[in-house]
Amino acid sequence: MSFLKRSQKILILSILFLLPFYFIKFKYSWVSLNLVEILIIILFVFWIFNKKYIIHNTQYAIPTALIIIGLILSVLINKNYYVGLGILKGWFLLPIIFAIIFYDSLGKNEKLLDWSLAALFFGGALVSMEGIYYWFSGLLTFDKRLAIFYGSPNQLAMYLAPVFLIGLKLSFEELQKVRLWGILKRLDLEGLKNLSDKGKVEPWKASVTIFGTLLILLNLYLTKSYGAWLAIGLTLIAIFWLKYRKIWPKRYFSIILIIFIAFVTVAGFSKFENIKNLGERSSLASRVMIWKSAVLMIKSNPLLGIGPGNFQSKYLEYQKYFPPYLEWAVPQPHNLFFAFWLEAGIFGLTGFLWLMILFFRDNKRAIKNNRSYGTLCLAIVLYFLVHGLIDTTYWRNDMSVIFWIIISINFYLARKSLFFQKST
């Protein structure tokens, strides 16, 4: 492997592993870059110098261009240049560039897919280990929730949720390998030794992945983020239904019942009680007020929005139209779709919805090509959309990179499936 290819692989894995540490920033004069952005820029330079890349003509280019055009127009009209262009750079341009490079690298080395998911998973496991330290040290928010170095417990939960879904996939696959190995061992087949020698069956991997997944799950529990829990639960229900509805419908309903009971069990948290009772100062009541303010902003700025990074100031400006706010520090509208409309205008929202339509169309092919990876892509995007109804799941450095990586993997698997269909 050449130096450039090896460097690209190391940089891709490093970026995915270090995603949660985007808060490490470097600033000189008006130039501000965080650790993840710097690594993506370095990766881009290596990729350009490689001179052996291919960018396929894809229908994804049009909706992506609409999002970028919407952001640029909204920045220009609303004149919040420094913050707006920073969001355009860090949450859109660089993550999209990274996804393009990742797609190109997958075409040359498909094993990178396994390594990349492992990098994301172990990055989440590392953060979760820090979470246990914070928990034992009592370093929690005022309402006894885990946030670690994130701005809020909800932000931590949003990062850990897709990583947890990856952990479930890895744990299930390793358990399947161990189970197969056990069956072969009992049958005393001749090929067992060769199977084990090649490293295809390593029981310790199952232990590591299960332990890491449980650690991530514990941190998700400690965030007490109802939105993340609900989104994960609904996502898993949807995946189980899609996968097993024809095979064992009775068991499927049992799983739904178990998940429902689990949610009822944890309903003792004060947040659940507030939502259940629809209290005047509940989290839900606060969000409803934020959504009403966002809808009024959309009515006043339906075409180009209010500009990226302007929601907080506009939210305070619109206070005069409502009773006293329950929550004052609100940098985002707590809704993924409102965020795209307000910060990228109608062009950005149209591009995002178009992108989702293309994703679901291609996901059918992706699942046909590789059921495991295709289903994982579907689960993570469903999580983004479901949790996005009550939180802004995209508009951060780490979440935007994860989003575009999943789009890239899904497109790669779908294109590969289409290639095999044409060749047969």
C-alpha positions in Angstrom: 0.0 0.0 0.0 1.4 3.4 -1.0 2.1 6.1 1.5 -0.8 8.3 0.2 -3.3 5.4 0.4 -2.1 4.4 3.9 -2.3 8.0 5.1 -5.8 8.4 3.7 -7.0 5.3 5.5 -5.4 6.4 8.8 -6.9 9.9 8.5 -10.4 8.5 7.8 -10.3 6.2 10.8 -8.8 9.0 13.0 -11.6 11.4 12.0 -14.3 8.9 12.8 -12.7 7.9 16.1 -12.1 11.5 17.2 -15.5 12.9 16.1 -16.7 13.7 19.7 -13.6 15.8 20.3 -14.6 18.5 17.8 -14.7 20.9 20.7 -10.9 21.2 20.5 -10.5 24.3 18.5 -7.7 26.3 17.0 -8.2 30.0 16.3 -5.9 32.6 14.6 -7.3 36.0 13.8 -10.7 35.4 12.0 -9.8 31.8 11.0 -11.3 29.2 13.4 -11.0 25.4 12.8 -11.6 22.5 15.1 -9.7 19.2 15.3 -12.1 17.3 13.0 -12.1 20.1 10.4 -8.3 20.2 10.3 -8.1 16.5 9.8 -10.7 16.6 7.0 -8.7 19.4 5.3 -5.5 17.3 5.5 -7.3 14.3 4.2 -8.6 16.3 1.2 -5.0 17.4 0.4 -3.8 13.8 0.4 -6.8 12.7 -1.7 -6.2 15.4 -4.3 -2.5 14.5 -4.6 -3.4 10.9 -5.1 -4.7 11.7 -8.6 -6.5 8.4 -8.8 -10.0 9.3 -7.7 -13.3 8.9 -9.5 -16.4 11.0 -8.6 -19.5 9.3 -10.1 -22.3 11.3 -11.6 -25.0 10.9 -9.1 -28.5 12.2 -8.5 -27.4 13.1 -5.0 -25.6 16.1 -6.4 -28.8 18.1 -7.2 -30.4 18.0 -3.7 -27.0 18.5 -2.1 -26.4 21.6 -4.3 -29.9 22.9 -3.3 -28.9 22.7 0.4 -25.7 24.5 -0.2 -27.3 27.2 -2.4 -30.0 27.7 0.2 -27.4 28.2 3.0 -25.4 30.6 0.9 -28.4 32.7 -0.1 -29.7 32.7 3.5 -26.3 33.9 4.8 -26.1 36.7 2.2 -29.6 37.9 2.8 -29.4 37.8 6.6 -25.8 39.1 6.7 -24.5 37.0 9.6 -21.4 36.2 7.6 -18.9 35.0 10.1 -21.2 32.5 12.0 -23.1 31.6 8.8 -20.1 30.8 6.7 -18.6 28.9 9.7 -21.7 26.7 9.8 -21.6 26.2 6.0 -17.9 25.1 6.3 -18.1 22.9 9.4 -21.5 21.3 9.1 -21.9 21.0 5.4 -19.0 21.5 3.0 -16.3 19.6 5.0 -18.6 16.7 6.0 -19.8 16.4 2.3 -16.1 16.4 1.1 -15.3 13.8 3.7 -18.2 11.6 2.5 -17.1 11.9 -1.1 -13.5 10.8 -0.2 -14.9 8.0 2.0 -17.1 6.7 -0.9 -14.1 6.8 -3.3 -11.9 5.0 -0.7 -14.6 2.3 -0.3 -14.5 1.6 -4.0 -10.8 0.8 -3.6 -10.9 -1.1 -0.3 -14.3 -2.4 0.9 -12.7 -3.6 4.2 -12.6 0.1 5.1 -16.3 -0.1 5.9 -15.7 -2.6 8.8 -12.8 -0.5 10.1 -14.8 2.7 9.9 -17.7 1.4 11.8 -15.3 0.0 14.4 -13.7 3.5 14.7 -17.0 5.1 15.3 -18.0 2.4 17.8 -14.7 2.6 19.8 -14.8 6.4 19.8 -18.3 6.2 21.4 -17.0 3.6 23.8 -14.1 5.9 24.8 -16.5 8.7 25.5 -18.7 6.3 27.5 -15.7 5.4 29.7 -15.3 9.1 30.4 -19.0 9.2 31.2 -18.6 6.5 33.9 -15.8 8.6 35.4 -18.0 11.7 35.4 -20.8 9.8 36.9 -18.8 8.4 39.8 -17.2 11.8 40.4 -20.6 13.4 40.6 -19.9 15.7 37.6 -23.5 15.9 36.4 -25.8 18.7 35.4 -28.0 20.5 38.0 -30.8 18.0 37.3 -28.5 15.0 37.8 -28.0 14.1 34.1 -24.9 13.1 32.4 -23.4 15.5 29.8 -19.6 14.9 30.0 -18.0 17.6 27.9 -21.0 18.1 25.6 -23.1 21.3 25.9 -26.1 19.3 27.2 -27.2 15.7 28.0 -29.3 15.7 24.9 -26.3 16.5 22.7 -24.4 13.6 24.3 -27.4 11.3 23.7 -27.7 12.3 20.1 -24.0 11.3 19.5 -24.3 8.1 21.4 -27.5 6.9 19.8 -26.2 6.0 16.3 -23.0 4.6 17.9 -25.2 2.4 20.0 -27.0 1.1 16.9 -23.6 0.3 15.4 -22.7 -1.5 18.6 -25.9 -3.6 18.4 -25.0 -4.7 14.8 -21.4 -5.6 15.8 -22.4 -7.5 18.9 -25.1 -9.5 17.0 -22.6 -10.4 14.3 -19.9 -11.5 16.8 -22.4 -13.6 18.7 -23.5 -15.3 15.5 -19.9 -16.2 14.7 -19.3 -17.6 18.2 -22.6 -19.6 17.9 -21.5 -21.0 14.6 -18.1 -21.8 16.0 -19.8 -23.7 18.9 -21.9 -25.7 16.5 -18.9 -26.7 14.4 -16.9 -27.6 17.5 -19.7 -29.9 18.7 -19.8 -31.5 15.3 -16.0 -31.9 15.3 -15.7 -30.9 11.7 -12.3 -30.9 10.0 -12.5 -27.3 8.8 -12.9 -26.0 12.4 -9.2 -25.5 13.0 -8.6 -23.6 9.7 -11.7 -21.5 10.5 -10.3 -20.5 13.9 -6.7 -20.0 12.6 -7.8 -17.5 10.0 -9.2 -15.3 12.8 -12.8 -15.6 11.6 -13.9 -16.8 15.0 -12.5 -14.9 18.0 -14.8 -15.1 21.0 -13.0 -12.2 22.7 -14.3 -9.8 20.1 -17.9 -10.7 21.1 -17.0 -9.9 24.8 -15.4 -6.5 23.8 -18.3 -5.4 21.5 -21.0 -6.4 24.0 -19.2 -4.7 26.9 -18.7 -1.5 24.8 -22.4 -1.6 23.7 -23.6 -2.0 27.3 -21.3 0.8 28.4 -22.8 3.1 25.7 -26.3 2.0 26.7 -25.5 2.9 30.3 -24.4 6.4 29.3 -27.5 6.8 27.2 -29.5 5.9 30.3 -27.7 8.4 32.5 -28.4 11.3 30.0 -32.1 10.8 30.8 -32.8 12.0 27.3 -36.4 11.0 26.6 -36.2 12.0 22.9 -33.1 9.7 22.3 -34.7 6.8 24.1 -38.0 7.1 22.3 -36.3 7.5 18.9 -34.1 4.4 19.5 -37.1 2.4 20.7 -39.3 3.3 17.7 -36.4 2.7 15.3 -35.7 -0.7 16.6 -39.5 -1.6 16.5 -39.5 -0.4 12.8 -36.4 -2.5 12.0 -37.7 -5.6 13.7 -41.0 -5.2 11.9 -39.4 -4.8 8.5 -37.0 -7.7 9.1 -39.2 -10.3 10.8 -42.8 -9.5 10.0 -43.1 -12.5 7.6 -41.1 -14.9 9.6 -42.4 -14.7 13.2 -45.1 -12.1 13.7 -46.0 -13.4 17.2 -42.5 -12.9 18.4 -42.5 -9.5 16.8 -45.4 -8.4 18.9 -43.7 -9.8 22.0 -40.7 -7.6 21.3 -42.9 -4.6 20.9 -44.5 -5.4 24.3 -41.1 -5.8 26.0 -39.9 -2.4 24.6 -43.2 -0.8 25.7 -42.8 -2.3 29.2 -39.3 -1.0 29.4 -40.4 2.5 28.6 -43.2 2.3 31.2 -40.7 1.1 33.8 -38.4 4.1 33.4 -41.3 6.5 33.4 -40.5 7.3 37.0 -38.1 10.0 35.9 -39.3 13.5 36.6 -39.0 14.3 32.9 -41.4 11.5 32.0 -43.8 12.6 34.7 -43.7 16.1 33.4 -44.4 14.9 29.8 -47.1 12.5 31.1 -48.9 15.2 33.0 -48.3 17.9 30.4 -47.2 20.3 33.2 -47.1 24.0 32.4 -43.3 24.0 32.8 -42.5 20.6 31.4 -39.9 19.9 28.7 -42.7 19.3 26.2 -44.4 22.6 27.0 -41.1 24.4 26.5 -40.6 22.8 23.1 -44.2 23.6 22.0 -43.4 27.3 22.8 -40.1 27.0 20.8 -42.0 25.4 17.8 -44.7 28.1 17.9 -41.9 30.7 17.7 -40.2 28.8 14.8 -43.5 28.6 12.9 -44.0 32.3 13.2 -40.4 32.9 11.9 -41.1 30.6 8.9 -44.3 32.6 8.1 -42.2 35.8 8.2 -39.3 34.4 6.2 -40.7 31.5 4.1 -38.3 31.7 1.1 -34.8 32.3 2.5 -35.2 31.7 6.2 -33.5 33.6 8.9 -29.9 32.4 8.2 -27.7 29.8 9.8 -26.7 30.7 13.4 -29.5 33.3 13.8 -32.1 31.3 15.7 -31.1 32.4 19.2 -31.3 36.1 18.4 -34.5 35.8 16.4 -36.1 33.6 19.1 -35.5 36.4 21.7 -36.7 39.0 19.2 -40.0 37.1 18.8 -40.6 37.0 22.6 -43.0 39.9 22.3 -45.5 37.7 20.5 -45.7 35.1 23.3 -46.1 34.7 27.0 -42.7 34.7 28.9 -40.5 31.9 27.5 -39.9 28.8 29.6 -36.5 28.5 28.1 -34.3 31.4 26.9 -31.0 29.8 25.7 -32.2 28.1 22.5 -29.6 28.0 19.7 -31.8 25.6 17.5 -35.5 25.1 17.0 -35.6 21.6 18.5 -36.8 20.2 15.2 -34.7 19.0 12.3 -37.1 20.1 9.6 -37.7 23.6 11.1 -33.9 24.0 11.3 -33.4 23.3 7.6 -36.2 25.6 6.6 -35.1 28.4 8.9 -31.4 28.2 8.3 -31.2 27.1 4.7 -34.5 28.5 3.4 -37.0 26.6 1.2 -34.2 25.5 -1.1 -32.4 23.8 1.8 -35.5 22.1 3.1 -36.4 20.9 -0.5 -32.8 19.6 -0.9 -32.9 17.7 2.4 -36.3 16.1 1.7 -35.2 15.2 -1.8 -32.1 13.6 -0.3 -34.2 11.5 2.0 -36.4 10.3 -0.8 -33.3 9.2 -2.8 -31.9 7.6 0.4 -35.0 5.4 1.0 -35.1 4.5 -2.7 -31.5 3.4 -2.7 -31.8 1.7 0.7 -33.9 -1.1 -0.8 -31.0 -1.9 -3.2 -28.5 -1.5 -0.4 -30.3 -4.1 1.8 -30.5 -6.5 -1.2 -26.7 -6.2 -1.6 -25.8 -6.4 2.1 -28.7 -6.9 4.5 -26.6 -6.1 7.6 -25.0 -2.8 6.4 -28.2 -1.7 4.5 -30.3 -2.3 7.6 -27.8 -0.3 9.8 -28.0 2.6 7.4 -31.8 2.5 7.5 -31.8 2.4 11.3 -29.4 5.4 11.7 -31.3 7.6 9.3 -34.6 6.6 10.9 -33.1 7.6 14.2 -32.1 11.0 12.8 -35.6 11.6 11.4 -37.6 10.4 14.5 -35.5 12.2 17.1 -35.4 15.1 14.7 -39.1 15.7 15.3 -38.3 16.9 18.8 -34.5 17.8 18.6 -32.1 19.1 16.0 -30.2 16.0 15.2 -28.0 17.2 12.3 -26.7 20.7 13.1 -23.4 19.8 14.8 -19.9 18.7 13.6 -20.1 15.1 14.8 -23.7 14.5 13.7 -23.3 16.0 10.3 -20.3 13.8 9.6 -22.2 10.7 10.7 -25.2 11.7 8.6 -23.2 12.1 5.3 -21.1 8.9 6.0 -24.3 6.9 6.2 -25.6 8.5 3.0 -22.3 7.6 1.4 -22.3 3.9 2.6 -26.0 3.5 1.5 -25.2 4.9 -2.0 -22.1 2.7 -2.3 -24.1 -0.5 -1.4 -27.0 0.5 -3.7 -24.7 1.2 -6.7 -22.9 -2.1 -6.1 -26.2 -3.9 -6.1 -27.2 -2.2 -9.3 -23.9 -3.1 -10.9 -24.4 -6.8 -10.0 -28.0 -6.8 -11.4 -26.8 -5.4 -14.7 -23.9 -7.9 -15.0 -26.2 -10.9 -14.4 
